[in-house]
């Protein structure tokens, strides 16, 4: 059986080398591409990203990737947004002024609220845990199926998603006194605020579950 072909969206933004290496390690055949044909023929899609929301959307538009991302999302094949990639799945962000996103999930991207200004430390960088939210009983049949609640993942961000629908929240994380959405899911579409490719064995288990779904 051949390795699943996982397309990584190439829009000149984000460190994709570690993602390619991680996907290869768990048995996938990763392809860095912005080709419509290659993306739509892939077994799964990963939208990575590091940086500002507005720049990310500009780059997707520059490479004519918005329509093909929507087309892939309408299939039943697994689709994972990572960090900025997850954020761009939402309606809009107010980072550096309001910018419209892909609109795959309803909700906004706003700065992480971490309590009194004197205690605020942003960006949120380093290891923090992901927890099972109140809206779901377990992570069975999701890309989180092989990890335990309260598992540490690696984060680098200052903004986070505020989903309109609580039912689409797959995981939450506590930072100071603020709980934010750290993963989302609807059907075949997933998003994680952390970097699974930099999160050691638990992160690899998530990527392995993604290719198993493929």
Backbone as a printed PyTorch tensor [residue, N CA C, xyz], in Angstrom:
tensor([[[  0.8470,  -1.2020,   0.0000],
         [  0.0000,   0.0000,   0.0000],
         [  0.8770,   1.2440,   0.0000]],

        [[  0.6100,   2.1670,  -0.9180],
         [  1.4230,   3.3750,  -1.0210],
         [  1.0940,   4.3540,   0.0900]],

        [[  2.0760,   5.1920,   0.4010],
         [  1.8920,   6.1810,   1.4630],
         [  0.8730,   7.2300,   1.0280]],

        [[ -0.0070,   7.6730,   1.9380],
         [ -0.9750,   8.7210,   1.5880],
         [ -0.2610,  10.0030,   1.1550]],

        [[ -0.7590,  10.6190,   0.1160],
         [ -0.1900,  11.8760,  -0.3860],
         [ -0.8470,  13.0350,   0.3580]],

        [[ -0.0400,  13.7610,   1.1190],
         [ -0.5400,  14.8790,   1.9150],
         [ -0.0200,  16.1730,   1.3060]],

        [[ -0.9070,  16.9950,   0.7790],
         [ -0.5150,  18.2810,   0.2070],
         [ -0.3620,  19.3140,   1.3170]],

        [[  0.7720,  19.9950,   1.3320],
         [  1.0150,  21.1190,   2.2340],
         [  0.9140,  22.3810,   1.3940]],

        [[  0.0010,  23.2690,   1.7490],
         [ -0.2380,  24.4700,   0.9430],
         [  1.0020,  25.3620,   0.9530]],

        [[  1.5250,  25.6410,  -0.2190],
         [  2.7160,  26.4750,  -0.3880],
         [  2.2830,  27.8830,  -0.7750]],

        [[  2.3670,  28.8060,   0.1810],
         [  2.0400,  30.1990,  -0.1280],
         [  3.1100,  31.1480,   0.4090]],

        [[  4.3390,  30.6190,   0.4750],
         [  5.5220,  31.4020,   0.8440],
         [  5.4230,  31.9960,   2.2410]],

        [[  4.8230,  31.2470,   3.1490],
         [  4.6840,  31.7520,   4.5090],
         [  4.7170,  30.5730,   5.4730]],

        [[  5.5940,  30.6380,   6.4220],
         [  5.6670,  29.5900,   7.4350],
         [  6.8020,  28.6230,   7.1730]],

        [[  7.2770,  28.0360,   8.2360],
         [  8.3400,  27.0460,   8.1620],
         [  7.7220,  25.6790,   7.8780]],

        [[  7.8350,  25.2210,   6.6530],
         [  7.1820,  23.9680,   6.2690],
         [  8.1170,  22.7650,   6.3380]],

        [[  9.4040,  23.0060,   6.5240],
         [ 10.3540,  21.8990,   6.5540],
         [ 10.0440,  20.9320,   7.6920]],

        [[  9.7670,  21.4700,   8.8910],
         [  9.4750,  20.5990,  10.0310],
         [  8.1660,  19.8440,   9.8290]],

        [[  7.1940,  20.4630,   9.1580],
         [  5.9360,  19.7710,   8.8720],
         [  6.1660,  18.6290,   7.8830]],

        [[  6.9330,  18.8670,   6.8480],
         [  7.2450,  17.8130,   5.8840],
         [  7.9530,  16.6500,   6.5670]],

        [[  8.9260,  16.9640,   7.4090],
         [  9.6730,  15.9200,   8.1080],
         [  8.7740,  15.1080,   9.0270]],

        [[  7.8790,  15.8040,   9.7520],
         [  6.9850,  15.1190,  10.6860],
         [  6.0190,  14.1990,   9.9440]],

        [[  5.4640,  14.6720,   8.8340],
         [  4.5360,  13.8520,   8.0550],
         [  5.2470,  12.6320,   7.4610]],

        [[  6.4730,  12.8270,   7.0140],
         [  7.2370,  11.7000,   6.4980],
         [  7.4910,  10.6710,   7.5960]],

        [[  7.7740,  11.1560,   8.7940],
         [  8.0860,  10.2740,   9.9160],
         [  6.9100,   9.3760,  10.2800]],

        [[  5.6800,   9.8760,  10.0700],
         [  4.5090,   9.0640,  10.4360],
         [  3.9360,   8.3040,   9.2380]],

        [[  4.6950,   8.2500,   8.1460],
         [  4.3230,   7.3690,   7.0450],
         [  3.6100,   8.0020,   5.8770]],

        [[  3.5810,   9.3330,   5.8140],
         [  2.9220,  10.0160,   4.7040],
         [  3.9260,  10.3910,   3.6120]],

        [[  3.3960,  10.7460,   2.4650],
         [  4.2050,  11.2920,   1.3730],
         [  3.8040,  12.7590,   1.2140]],

        [[  4.5120,  13.6820,   1.9050],
         [  4.1290,  15.0970,   1.8500],
         [  4.5850,  15.7720,   0.5680]],

        [[  3.7340,  16.6540,   0.0530],
         [  4.0310,  17.4060,  -1.1630],
         [  3.7620,  18.8830,  -0.8900]],

        [[  4.7990,  19.7130,  -0.9820],
         [  4.6340,  21.1570,  -0.8410],
         [  4.2130,  21.7200,  -2.1850]],

        [[  3.0060,  22.3000,  -2.2550],
         [  2.4720,  22.6810,  -3.5600],
         [  1.4520,  23.8150,  -3.4660]],

        [[  1.3340,  24.5650,  -4.5540],
         [  0.2070,  25.4910,  -4.7080],
         [ -0.5430,  25.1880,  -6.0000]],

        [[ -0.3330,  23.9800,  -6.5170],
         [ -1.0140,  23.5370,  -7.7280],
         [ -2.4210,  23.0540,  -7.4040]],

        [[ -3.4000,  23.5850,  -8.1030],
         [ -4.7900,  23.1660,  -7.8850],
         [ -4.9500,  21.6620,  -8.1120]],

        [[ -4.3480,  21.1700,  -9.1700],
         [ -4.4730,  19.7510,  -9.4930],
         [ -3.8770,  18.8750,  -8.4020]],

        [[ -2.6950,  19.2250,  -7.9170],
         [ -2.0460,  18.4270,  -6.8770],
         [ -2.7980,  18.4970,  -5.5540]],

        [[ -3.3150,  19.6670,  -5.2220],
         [ -4.0600,  19.8150,  -3.9670],
         [ -5.3290,  18.9710,  -4.0060]],

        [[ -6.0980,  19.0860,  -5.0840],
         [ -7.3760,  18.3820,  -5.1370],
         [ -7.2170,  16.8740,  -5.2840]],

        [[ -6.0780,  16.4200,  -5.7910],
         [ -5.8550,  14.9780,  -5.9380],
         [ -5.1980,  14.3610,  -4.7050]],

        [[ -4.8040,  15.1880,  -3.7400],
         [ -4.1430,  14.6780,  -2.5390],
         [ -5.1350,  13.9480,  -1.6440]],

        [[ -4.5960,  13.0800,  -0.7890],
         [ -5.4370,  12.3290,   0.1520],
         [ -5.8260,  13.1620,   1.3670]],

        [[ -5.0330,  14.1670,   1.6760],
         [ -5.3320,  15.0860,   2.7810],
         [ -4.6010,  16.3900,   2.5130]],

        [[ -5.0200,  17.4380,   3.2180],
         [ -4.4580,  18.7710,   3.0020],
         [ -4.0640,  19.3790,   4.3380]],

        [[ -2.8890,  20.0340,   4.3620],
         [ -2.4410,  20.7730,   5.5430],
         [ -2.2050,  22.2230,   5.1320]],

        [[ -2.8240,  23.1340,   5.8620],
         [ -2.6100,  24.5750,   5.6630],
         [ -1.7900,  25.0790,   6.8390]],

        [[ -0.4700,  25.2480,   6.6480],
         [  0.3800,  25.7100,   7.7430],
         [  0.3570,  27.2280,   7.8300]],

        [[  1.1720,  27.7790,   8.6980],
         [  1.2520,  29.2320,   8.7290],
         [  1.8710,  29.7800,   9.9950]],

        [[  2.6980,  30.8040,   9.8110],
         [  3.2890,  31.5500,  10.9140],
         [  3.2620,  33.0130,  10.5130]],

        [[  2.8080,  33.8840,  11.4060],
         [  2.8160,  35.3030,  11.0960],
         [  1.4580,  35.9450,  11.2270]],

        [[  1.2930,  37.0870,  10.5820],
         [  0.0840,  37.8950,  10.7230],
         [ -1.0270,  37.3950,   9.8030]],

        [[ -2.2510,  37.4780,  10.2900],
         [ -3.4430,  37.0360,   9.5630],
         [ -3.5600,  37.7500,   8.2140]],

        [[ -3.4070,  39.0710,   8.2190],
         [ -3.5900,  39.8340,   6.9800],
         [ -2.5690,  39.4280,   5.9200]],

        [[ -1.3370,  39.2040,   6.3370],
         [ -0.3040,  38.7900,   5.3840],
         [ -0.6050,  37.3990,   4.8390]],

        [[ -1.0640,  36.5200,   5.7180],
         [ -1.4190,  35.1790,   5.2770],
         [ -2.5090,  35.1870,   4.2200]],

        [[ -3.5680,  35.9640,   4.4460],
         [ -4.6470,  36.0340,   3.4670],
         [ -4.1740,  36.6720,   2.1680]],

        [[ -3.3080,  37.6730,   2.2590],
         [ -2.7500,  38.2860,   1.0440],
         [ -1.9860,  37.2560,   0.2150]],

        [[ -1.2300,  36.4110,   0.8930],
         [ -0.4380,  35.4020,   0.1880],
         [ -1.3240,  34.3310,  -0.4490]],

        [[ -2.3920,  33.9400,   0.2460],
         [ -3.3270,  32.9730,  -0.3470],
         [ -3.9720,  33.5540,  -1.6080]],

        [[ -4.3420,  34.8340,  -1.5510],
         [ -4.9320,  35.4900,  -2.7160],
         [ -3.9100,  35.6160,  -3.8450]],

        [[ -2.6920,  35.9620,  -3.4930],
         [ -1.6260,  36.1220,  -4.4910],
         [ -1.4210,  34.8410,  -5.2920]],

        [[ -1.5070,  33.7070,  -4.6260],
         [ -1.2690,  32.4200,  -5.2880],
         [ -2.5730,  31.7550,  -5.7600]],

        [[ -3.6670,  32.5040,  -5.7370],
         [ -4.9680,  32.0070,  -6.2180],
         [ -5.3710,  30.6940,  -5.5290]],

        [[ -5.2260,  30.6760,  -4.2130],
         [ -5.4510,  29.4560,  -3.4590],
         [ -6.7870,  29.4050,  -2.7160]],

        [[ -7.4960,  30.4940,  -2.6470],
         [ -8.7140,  30.5210,  -1.8390],
         [ -9.7790,  29.5840,  -2.3990]],

        [[-10.0040,  29.6280,  -3.6920],
         [-11.0310,  28.7750,  -4.2980],
         [-10.6910,  27.2940,  -4.1670]],

        [[ -9.4220,  26.9490,  -4.3730],
         [ -9.0470,  25.5380,  -4.2970],
         [ -9.1250,  25.0270,  -2.8620]],

        [[ -8.8280,  25.8800,  -1.8900],
         [ -8.9700,  25.4840,  -0.4840],
         [-10.4390,  25.2080,  -0.1670]],

        [[-11.3280,  26.0630,  -0.6430],
         [-12.7650,  25.8370,  -0.4430],
         [-13.2160,  24.5500,  -1.1440]],

        [[-12.6830,  24.3120,  -2.3220],
         [-13.0480,  23.0970,  -3.0510],
         [-12.6080,  21.8560,  -2.2900]],

        [[-11.3880,  21.8730,  -1.7540],
         [-10.9210,  20.7180,  -0.9940],
         [-11.7460,  20.5320,   0.2780]],

        [[-12.0850,  21.6320,   0.9170],
         [-12.8540,  21.5520,   2.1610],
         [-14.2200,  20.9160,   1.9500]],

        [[-14.7510,  20.9990,   0.7280],
         [-16.0670,  20.4360,   0.4460],
         [-16.0250,  18.9400,   0.1700]],

        [[-14.8270,  18.3640,   0.1270],
         [-14.6930,  16.9210,  -0.0230],
         [-14.7990,  16.2740,   1.3560]],

        [[-14.7170,  14.9610,   1.3820],
         [-14.7010,  14.2520,   2.6650],
         [-13.2890,  13.9230,   3.1150]],

        [[-12.2910,  14.4750,   2.4350],
         [-10.9060,  14.1780,   2.7740],
         [-10.4170,  15.0700,   3.9160]],

        [[ -9.5230,  14.5460,   4.7730],
         [ -9.0630,  15.3130,   5.9390],
         [ -8.3270,  16.5870,   5.5470]],

        [[ -8.6090,  17.6400,   6.2820],
         [ -8.0300,  18.9620,   6.0380],
         [ -7.6620,  19.5420,   7.3980]],

        [[ -6.3800,  19.8890,   7.5750],
         [ -5.8850,  20.4050,   8.8540],
         [ -5.2470,  21.7660,   8.6860]],

        [[ -5.7310,  22.7610,   9.4320],
         [ -5.0940,  24.0640,   9.5130],
         [ -4.2590,  24.1380,  10.7800]],

        [[ -3.0470,  24.6750,  10.6740],
         [ -2.1180,  24.7250,  11.8010],
         [ -1.7340,  26.1680,  12.1100]],

        [[ -1.9060,  26.5630,  13.3620],
         [ -1.5470,  27.8890,  13.8680],
         [ -2.2480,  28.9720,  13.0340]],

        [[ -1.5120,  29.7780,  12.2760],
         [ -2.1540,  30.7800,  11.4200],
         [ -3.0990,  30.1180,  10.4300]],

        [[ -2.7540,  28.9130,   9.9910],
         [ -3.6300,  28.1760,   9.0770],
         [ -4.9900,  27.9200,   9.6770]],

        [[ -5.0310,  27.5950,  10.9750],
         [ -6.3180,  27.4350,  11.6630],
         [ -7.0410,  28.7810,  11.7500]],

        [[ -6.3250,  29.8290,  12.1200],
         [ -6.9610,  31.1320,  12.2830],
         [ -7.6100,  31.6140,  10.9870]],

        [[ -6.9490,  31.3860,   9.8660],
         [ -7.4830,  31.8630,   8.5860],
         [ -8.7300,  31.0990,   8.1530]],

        [[ -9.0360,  29.9920,   8.8120],
         [-10.2630,  29.2580,   8.5110],
         [-11.5130,  30.0080,   8.9880]],

        [[-11.3390,  31.0150,   9.8420],
         [-12.4740,  31.7230,  10.4240],
         [-12.9000,  32.9240,   9.5740]],

        [[-13.9660,  33.5820,  10.0210],
         [-14.5580,  34.6750,   9.2440],
         [-13.6440,  35.8810,   9.1150]],

        [[-13.0090,  36.2550,  10.2370],
         [-12.2400,  37.4990,  10.2200],
         [-11.2920,  37.5590,  11.4110]],

        [[-10.3360,  38.4870,  11.3190],
         [ -9.4190,  38.7750,  12.4180],
         [ -9.3030,  40.2860,  12.5720]],

        [[ -9.0640,  40.7250,  13.8140],
         [ -8.8460,  42.1570,  14.0290],
         [ -7.3710,  42.4810,  14.2550]],

        [[ -6.4900,  41.5600,  13.8660],
         [ -5.0540,  41.7920,  13.9720],
         [ -4.6230,  42.8030,  12.9050]],

        [[ -4.0580,  43.9300,  13.3370],
         [ -3.6410,  45.0040,  12.4280],
         [ -4.7940,  45.4750,  11.5450]],

        [[ -5.9630,  45.6570,  12.1420],
         [ -7.1480,  46.0390,  11.3860],
         [ -7.9190,  44.8100,  10.9690]],

        [[ -9.1830,  44.9930,  10.6180],
         [-10.0260,  43.8370,  10.3000],
         [ -9.6940,  43.2680,   8.9200]],

        [[ -9.5340,  41.9550,   8.8720],
         [ -9.2500,  41.2420,   7.6310],
         [-10.1740,  40.0480,   7.5380]],

        [[-10.7820,  39.8590,   6.3750],
         [-11.6480,  38.7020,   6.1730],
         [-10.8250,  37.4360,   5.9670]],

        [[-11.3330,  36.3330,   6.5470],
         [-10.6740,  35.0470,   6.3950],
         [-11.3760,  34.1590,   5.3940]],

        [[-11.1290,  32.8640,   5.4850],
         [-11.6900,  31.9040,   4.5470],
         [-13.1570,  31.6010,   4.8200]],

        [[-13.6190,  31.8380,   6.0300],
         [-15.0260,  31.6250,   6.3470],
         [-15.4560,  30.1740,   6.4050]],

        [[-14.5240,  29.2650,   6.6580],
         [-14.8820,  27.8560,   6.7870],
         [-15.5200,  27.5630,   8.1460]],

        [[-15.1710,  28.3690,   9.1330],
         [-15.7830,  28.3150,  10.4610],
         [-16.3070,  29.7000,  10.8000]],

        [[-17.4150,  29.7490,  11.5150],
         [-17.9790,  31.0300,  11.9410],
         [-17.3070,  31.4770,  13.2320]],

        [[-16.8440,  32.7240,  13.2440],
         [-16.2060,  33.2550,  14.4330],
         [-15.0940,  34.2230,  14.0850]],

        [[-14.4770,  34.7560,  15.1130],
         [-13.4540,  35.7840,  14.9600],
         [-12.1280,  35.3450,  15.5700]],

        [[-11.0650,  36.0090,  15.1300],
         [ -9.7390,  35.8390,  15.7120],
         [ -9.4000,  37.1310,  16.4590]],

        [[ -9.1240,  36.9830,  17.7570],
         [ -8.8040,  38.1520,  18.5830],
         [ -7.5990,  37.8540,  19.4630]],

        [[ -7.0000,  38.9060,  19.9920],
         [ -5.8270,  38.7440,  20.8430],
         [ -6.1880,  37.9140,  22.0720]],

        [[ -5.2520,  37.0850,  22.4850],
         [ -5.4840,  36.2360,  23.6480],
         [ -5.6520,  37.1140,  24.8820]],

        [[ -6.7940,  36.9670,  25.5660],
         [ -7.0450,  37.7410,  26.7810],
         [ -6.4910,  37.0110,  27.9780]],

        [[ -5.4770,  37.5660,  28.6030],
         [ -4.8010,  36.8550,  29.6840],
         [ -4.8620,  37.6130,  31.0090]],

        [[ -5.9420,  38.3600,  31.2100],
         [ -6.1070,  38.9990,  32.5100],
         [ -5.5000,  40.3830,  32.5690]],

        [[ -5.1750,  40.8660,  33.7710],
         [ -4.6580,  42.2220,  33.9660],
         [ -3.4310,  42.4890,  33.1120]],

        [[ -3.3230,  43.7090,  32.6240],
         [ -2.2620,  44.0680,  31.6880],
         [ -0.8830,  43.8150,  32.2860]],

        [[ -0.7340,  44.0030,  33.6190],
         [  0.5720,  43.8140,  34.2550],
         [  1.0120,  42.3500,  34.2060]],

        [[  0.0590,  41.4430,  34.0830],
         [  0.3850,  40.0240,  34.0480],
         [  0.4930,  39.4870,  32.6210]],

        [[  0.1520,  40.3200,  31.6800],
         [  0.0460,  39.8330,  30.3060],
         [  1.4140,  39.5990,  29.6890]],

        [[  1.6080,  38.3980,  29.1460],
         [  2.8350,  38.0650,  28.4410],
         [  2.4670,  37.4640,  27.0960]],

        [[  2.7050,  38.2320,  26.0440],
         [  2.4370,  37.7630,  24.6910],
         [  3.6570,  38.0200,  23.8240]],

        [[  3.9570,  37.1570,  22.8790],
         [  3.1540,  36.0020,  22.5030],
         [  3.1910,  34.8820,  23.5390]],

        [[  2.2010,  34.0220,  23.4280],
         [  2.1430,  32.7900,  24.2100],
         [  3.0900,  31.8050,  23.5320]],

        [[  4.2320,  31.5680,  24.1430],
         [  5.2630,  30.7210,  23.5430],
         [  5.6290,  29.5940,  24.5050]],

        [[  5.6520,  28.3730,  23.9930],
         [  6.1200,  27.2420,  24.7860],
         [  5.0650,  26.1630,  24.9330]],

        [[  5.3180,  25.2860,  25.8840],
         [  4.4680,  24.1150,  26.0870],
         [  3.2860,  24.4360,  26.9750]],

        [[  2.1280,  23.9910,  26.5580],
         [  0.9140,  24.1540,  27.3570],
         [ -0.0220,  22.9990,  26.9980]],

        [[ -0.9670,  22.7230,  27.9050],
         [ -1.7760,  21.5260,  27.6690],
         [ -3.0340,  21.8170,  26.8620]],

        [[ -3.5130,  20.7580,  26.2100],
         [ -4.7920,  20.8000,  25.5090],
         [ -5.7620,  19.9120,  26.2770]],

        [[ -6.9640,  20.4130,  26.4670],
         [ -7.9390,  19.7320,  27.3140],
         [ -9.2200,  19.4280,  26.5390]],

        [[ -9.9030,  18.4080,  27.0020],
         [-11.2020,  18.0560,  26.4400],
         [-12.2190,  19.1140,  26.8590]],

        [[-12.9030,  19.7550,  25.9140],
         [-13.8800,  20.7940,  26.2760],
         [-15.1670,  20.1860,  26.8190]],

        [[-15.9900,  21.0260,  27.4090],
         [-17.2360,  20.5570,  28.0280],
         [-18.2350,  20.0200,  27.0110]],

        [[-18.1160,  20.4540,  25.7470],
         [-19.1440,  20.1200,  24.7580],
         [-19.0310,  18.7130,  24.1800]],

        [[-17.9070,  18.0150,  24.4190],
         [-17.7620,  16.6570,  23.8910],
         [-17.2970,  15.7010,  24.9890]],

        [[-17.6510,  14.4320,  24.8450],
         [-17.3420,  13.4320,  25.8700],
         [-15.9500,  12.8340,  25.7170]],

        [[-15.4940,  12.6980,  24.4710],
         [-14.1760,  12.1090,  24.2420],
         [-13.6940,  12.4980,  22.8480]],

        [[-12.4600,  12.1220,  22.5430],
         [-11.8460,  12.4410,  21.2590],
         [-11.8570,  11.2590,  20.2920]],

        [[-12.6670,  10.2750,  20.5820],
         [-12.7540,   9.0970,  19.7230],
         [-13.1610,   9.5120,  18.3060]],

        [[-12.5530,   8.8700,  17.3150],
         [-12.8500,   9.1270,  15.9010],
         [-12.4740,  10.5330,  15.4400]],

        [[-11.5210,  11.1520,  16.1300],
         [-10.9740,  12.4410,  15.7080],
         [ -9.4550,  12.3050,  15.6110]],

        [[ -8.7900,  13.3530,  15.1600],
         [ -7.3270,  13.2960,  15.0730],
         [ -6.6740,  13.3420,  16.4560]],

        [[ -7.4620,  13.5740,  17.5080],
         [ -6.9500,  13.5540,  18.8860],
         [ -7.1470,  12.1890,  19.5500]],

        [[ -7.5950,  11.2050,  18.7970],
         [ -8.0040,   9.9230,  19.3820],
         [ -6.8910,   9.2210,  20.1470]],

        [[ -5.6400,   9.4210,  19.7580],
         [ -4.5310,   8.6850,  20.3700],
         [ -3.8160,   9.4540,  21.4750]],

        [[ -4.3040,  10.6270,  21.8330],
         [ -3.6560,  11.3700,  22.9150],
         [ -4.5970,  11.4840,  24.1050]],

        [[ -4.0220,  11.7780,  25.2560],
         [ -4.7860,  11.9320,  26.4820],
         [ -5.0960,  13.4060,  26.7270]],

        [[ -6.1620,  13.6660,  27.4740],
         [ -6.4560,  15.0380,  27.8850],
         [ -5.3350,  15.5990,  28.7400]],

        [[ -5.1680,  16.9120,  28.6960],
         [ -4.1110,  17.6060,  29.4400],
         [ -2.7090,  17.2550,  28.9390]],

        [[ -2.6050,  16.9290,  27.6610],
         [ -1.3070,  16.6650,  27.0420],
         [ -0.6940,  17.9790,  26.5820]],

        [[  0.5970,  18.1520,  26.8010],
         [  1.2850,  19.3770,  26.4120],
         [  1.5940,  19.3990,  24.9220]],

        [[  1.3360,  20.5560,  24.3110],
         [  1.6740,  20.8180,  22.9160],
         [  2.4520,  22.1410,  22.8540]],

        [[  3.1050,  22.3910,  21.7250],
         [  3.9480,  23.5740,  21.5960],
         [  3.2050,  24.7060,  20.8780]],

        [[  3.1100,  25.8470,  21.5510],
         [  2.3750,  27.0070,  21.0410],
         [  3.3230,  28.1780,  20.7520]],

        [[  2.9750,  28.9550,  19.7190],
         [  3.5980,  30.2600,  19.4480],
         [  2.5290,  31.1310,  18.8100]],

        [[  1.9040,  32.0080,  19.5980],
         [  0.8490,  32.8610,  19.0350],
         [  0.4630,  33.9570,  20.0230]],

        [[ -0.1690,  34.9990,  19.5000],
         [ -0.7380,  36.0650,  20.3220],
         [ -2.2420,  36.1990,  20.1290]],

        [[ -2.7680,  35.6000,  19.0640],
         [ -4.1890,  35.6590,  18.7450],
         [ -4.7730,  34.2500,  18.7770]],

        [[ -6.0730,  34.1780,  19.0300],
         [ -6.7380,  32.8740,  19.1080],
         [ -8.1650,  32.9970,  18.5980]],

        [[ -8.7360,  31.8420,  18.2690],
         [-10.0820,  31.7960,  17.7040],
         [-11.1520,  31.8940,  18.7690]],

        [[-12.2310,  32.5710,  18.4200],
         [-13.4500,  32.6010,  19.2380],
         [-14.5710,  32.0670,  18.3450]],

        [[-14.7690,  30.7390,  18.3290],
         [-15.7900,  30.1570,  17.4510],
         [-17.1960,  30.5790,  17.8580]],

        [[-18.0400,  30.7890,  16.8630],
         [-19.4330,  31.1190,  17.1360],
         [-20.1620,  29.9140,  17.7200]],

        [[-19.7980,  28.7170,  17.2560],
         [-20.4610,  27.4980,  17.7020],
         [-19.5570,  26.7090,  18.6480]],

        [[-19.9910,  26.5470,  19.8860],
         [-19.2140,  25.7740,  20.8560],
         [-19.0640,  24.3180,  20.4300]],

        [[-20.0120,  23.8300,  19.6390],
         [-19.9810,  22.4300,  19.1990],
         [-18.8060,  22.1480,  18.2670]],

        [[-18.1680,  23.1950,  17.7360],
         [-17.0280,  22.9980,  16.8370],
         [-15.6840,  23.0960,  17.5650]],

        [[-15.7150,  23.3100,  18.8720],
         [-14.4880,  23.3580,  19.6710],
         [-14.0570,  21.9360,  20.0060]],

        [[-12.8510,  21.5690,  19.5920],
         [-12.3280,  20.2240,  19.8340],
         [-11.4240,  20.1730,  21.0630]],

        [[-10.7690,  21.2810,  21.3840],
         [ -9.8900,  21.3280,  22.5570],
         [ -9.7740,  22.7590,  23.0440]],

        [[ -9.4690,  22.9030,  24.3390],
         [ -9.2400,  24.2110,  24.9430],
         [ -7.9180,  24.1870,  25.7020]],

        [[ -7.4010,  25.3810,  25.9630],
         [ -6.1320,  25.5310,  26.6840],
         [ -6.2450,  26.7090,  27.6440]],

        [[ -5.6890,  26.5550,  28.8290],
         [ -5.6860,  27.6130,  29.8390],
         [ -4.3580,  28.3500,  29.7920]],

        [[ -4.4130,  29.6640,  29.6270],
         [ -3.2100,  30.5020,  29.6670],
         [ -3.4640,  31.6370,  30.6460]],

        [[ -2.7050,  31.6870,  31.7400],
         [ -3.0260,  32.5480,  32.8630],
         [ -4.4500,  32.2070,  33.3150]],

        [[ -5.3290,  33.1960,  33.3350],
         [ -6.7000,  32.9240,  33.7930],
         [ -7.6790,  32.8560,  32.6270]],

        [[ -7.1440,  32.6770,  31.4190],
         [ -7.9900,  32.7240,  30.2270],
         [ -7.9970,  31.3740,  29.5200]],

        [[ -9.1860,  30.8510,  29.2390],
         [ -9.3270,  29.6240,  28.4690],
         [ -9.6080,  29.9920,  27.0130]],

        [[ -8.7810,  29.4980,  26.1060],
         [ -9.0120,  29.7860,  24.6890],
         [ -9.1750,  28.4850,  23.9090]],

        [[ -9.7590,  28.6000,  22.7430],
         [ -9.9710,  27.4550,  21.8540],
         [ -8.6440,  27.0940,  21.1840]],

        [[ -8.1730,  25.8770,  21.4160],
         [ -6.8900,  25.4670,  20.8410],
         [ -7.0330,  24.4300,  19.7260]],

        [[ -8.2650,  23.9690,  19.4660],
         [ -8.4970,  23.0740,  18.3270],
         [ -9.9730,  23.1100,  17.9510]],

        [[-10.2400,  22.9050,  16.6670],
         [-11.6060,  22.9370,  16.1470],
         [-11.8290,  21.7410,  15.2280]],

        [[-13.0870,  21.4290,  15.0070],
         [-13.4270,  20.3400,  14.0970],
         [-14.8590,  20.4980,  13.6060]],

        [[-15.0490,  20.2560,  12.3270],
         [-16.3790,  20.0680,  11.7600],
         [-16.2380,  19.1260,  10.5750]],

        [[-16.8230,  17.9360,  10.7210],
         [-16.7050,  16.9510,   9.6560],
         [-15.2580,  16.5820,   9.4000]],

        [[-14.8110,  16.7910,   8.1660],
         [-13.4360,  16.4440,   7.7790],
         [-12.4360,  17.5610,   8.0330]],

        [[-12.8950,  18.7090,   8.5270],
         [-12.0270,  19.8830,   8.6510],
         [-11.6060,  20.0690,  10.1050]],

        [[-10.2880,  20.1790,  10.3090],
         [ -9.7080,  20.3670,  11.6380],
         [ -8.8070,  21.6070,  11.6480]],

        [[ -8.6300,  22.1550,  12.8360],
         [ -7.6510,  23.2130,  13.0190],
         [ -7.0380,  23.0970,  14.3950]],

        [[ -5.7360,  23.3570,  14.4920],
         [ -5.0500,  23.3550,  15.7830],
         [ -4.2360,  24.6380,  15.9120]],

        [[ -4.3210,  25.2760,  17.0830],
         [ -3.5750,  26.5070,  17.3010],
         [ -2.0970,  26.2170,  17.5670]],

        [[ -1.7980,  25.0710,  18.1130],
         [ -0.4150,  24.6820,  18.4100],
         [  0.2490,  24.1020,  17.1620]],

        [[  1.5180,  23.7440,  17.3120],
         [  2.2770,  23.1550,  16.2130],
         [  2.4980,  21.6720,  16.4850]],

        [[  1.7110,  20.7850,  15.8830],
         [  1.9170,  19.3510,  16.1210],
         [  3.2810,  18.8750,  15.6500]],

        [[  3.8010,  19.4990,  14.5980],
         [  5.1030,  19.0870,  14.0520],
         [  6.2590,  19.4330,  14.9920]],

        [[  5.9860,  20.2690,  15.9930],
         [  7.0110,  20.6470,  16.9770],
         [  6.6600,  20.1590,  18.3820]],

        [[  5.6600,  19.2810,  18.4640],
         [  5.1370,  18.8600,  19.7670],
         [  5.5160,  17.4310,  20.1390]],

        [[  6.6780,  16.9840,  19.6530],
         [  7.2260,  15.6800,  20.0170],
         [  6.2300,  14.5530,  19.7070]],

        [[  6.2480,  13.4950,  20.5020],
         [  5.4430,  12.3070,  20.2150],
         [  3.9400,  12.5830,  20.1560]],

        [[  3.3580,  13.3670,  21.0860],
         [  1.9150,  13.6310,  20.9940],
         [  1.5160,  14.3220,  19.6890]],

        [[  2.3530,  15.2390,  19.2290],
         [  2.0630,  15.9010,  17.9660],
         [  2.1210,  14.9420,  16.7930]],

        [[  3.0910,  14.0310,  16.8220],
         [  3.1980,  13.0290,  15.7610],
         [  1.9910,  12.1000,  15.7700]],

        [[  1.4590,  11.7980,  16.9530],
         [  0.2630,  10.9500,  17.0350],
         [ -0.9350,  11.6230,  16.3710]],

        [[ -1.0270,  12.9490,  16.5050],
         [ -2.1130,  13.6840,  15.8530],
         [ -1.9510,  13.6200,  14.3350]],

        [[ -0.7400,  13.8370,  13.8530],
         [ -0.5030,  13.7650,  12.4060],
         [ -0.7130,  12.3490,  11.8830]],

        [[ -0.3530,  11.3460,  12.6760],
         [ -0.5930,   9.9520,  12.2790],
         [ -2.0830,   9.6820,  12.1660]],

        [[ -2.8710,  10.2240,  13.1090],
         [ -4.3270,  10.0480,  13.0410],
         [ -4.8920,  10.7260,  11.8090]],

        [[ -4.3170,  11.8720,  11.4310],
         [ -4.7640,  12.5710,  10.2240],
         [ -4.5540,  11.6950,   8.9820]],

        [[ -3.3700,  11.0950,   8.8510],
         [ -3.1360,  10.2900,   7.6560],
         [ -3.8870,   8.9740,   7.7190]],

        [[ -4.1730,   8.4850,   8.9340],
         [ -5.0080,   7.2820,   9.0460],
         [ -6.4070,   7.5590,   8.5150]],

        [[ -6.9210,   8.7670,   8.7680],
         [ -8.2230,   9.1440,   8.2390],
         [ -8.1860,   9.2260,   6.7150]],

        [[ -7.0080,   9.5870,   6.1870],
         [ -6.8680,   9.6930,   4.7240],
         [ -6.8530,   8.3270,   4.0720]]])
